[in-house]
Amino acid sequence: MDSGFMAERAVDPATGEARWVVARSATLELQLEATAFIASLRSRGLSPNTERVYAGRIALYLNHCAERSLDWRAPSFLSLSGLQRWLVTEPLLPRGRRLRQGKPVFRSRNTANAVMTAVGGFLRFGVANGWVAPSVAGLLSQSKHLVHAPAGYEVGERDQFRIIDAAAFRFRITEPGYEDLTPDQITHMMDLALRARDRFLIALLACTGVRIGEALGLHRQDVHLLASSRALGCTTEGPHIHIHRRTDNPNQALAKARKPRTIPVTADLVALYTDYQYERDAVPEAADGDMVFVNLFRPPLGRAMSYPNTKDMFDRLARAARHACRPHMLRHSAATAWLRAGVDRDVVQYLMGHVSPLSMERYRHVDDTETRAAVDRLEALRARQ
């Protein structure tokens, strides 16, 4: 389709900096408004991976409008509602596993909500820059009365903050769908991983709860695994890692949290890192690299591992384990394990790198064992009385 749009990775010839843009499929001509919006994400400190995802979602919106002869700058309530409905009723194009399975696959409501969030941000950006009529902004939100406020939310002395602006085009989802992995599943994943580097990455995510971008952005100087690191100028005792926000990592990995933090690690993780170093030392191209996670098994050898390479690895593990295995599931697992073990919520919030305590609500999962234990404790108490 000549008028179609796509997300494309572009490299600035002057600086060599890679960024994501939205361009016409046939001519690679930039869609200036969408590209400016994607550029604004980077100026807000969001990661290149977020740029990539948003670029794809905005291209999807532009194509949806072009195919229906709609002006993307002047969407009506009905057209936005139609987009929301189309997102969950239109089968995805068959490719990869979808092509092999031969069955239609549809977007989830969670995914549709994420697309509508990106479209809403793009249109509001257009309003701010005069490309989109101010009236469009009024279509994107609606007043909502909070009957049950989230934990930690201040409603005000007269409940004046119970009225909020909520997204108008958003499917109601009763179950957030946050998933974690059991210790047995994590152990099984590590058993299935054939390489010391991959086993160390899995264990690092499960032990520290760091985001995948934070793990891929680690430099060797951030990893302090001796009993004392004073010789390195670090006063933190015991083995630990440092998480820093860097914007110049060669693999574009970016720590989401703006504040640096230090996370202790276990002796088992130190041993796995040692195994990984032996594996890495066998690849001369990786000897002098500063990044912790690098390519060892396919070219370009020694280059920092990228998001796509890491996703491929976890996809292979998921197929072998016969259950979902995503990096963020290991992060949820770490937080849930800490909370179940009675670790103070403020400590868990620091370890996870969250600014708001409201972000902690997603991690606490109650399982059947805990509910049975609660009933048994009450029964035992009554029996003693």
Secondary structure, DSSP 4 states (H G I P E B T S, - for coil): -TT-EEEEEEE-TTT--EEEEEEETTT--B-HHHHHHHHHHHHTT--HHHHHHHHHHHHHHHHHHHHTT--TTS--HHHHHHHHHHHHHSPPPP-THHHHH-------HHHHHHHHHHHHHHHHHHHHTTSS-HHHHHHSEEEEE-SSPPTT----TTSTTSEEEEESS----SS-------HHHHHHHHHH--SHHHHHHHHHHHHH---HHHHHT-BGGGEE-SSB-GGGT---BSSEEEE---S--TT----S-SS-EEEE--HHHHHHHHHHHHHHHT-GGGTT--BSSB--SSSSTTSBPPHHHHHHHHHHHHHHHTS---HHHHHHHHHHHHHHTT--HHHHHHHHT-SSGGGGGGT----HHHHHHHHHHHHHHHHH-
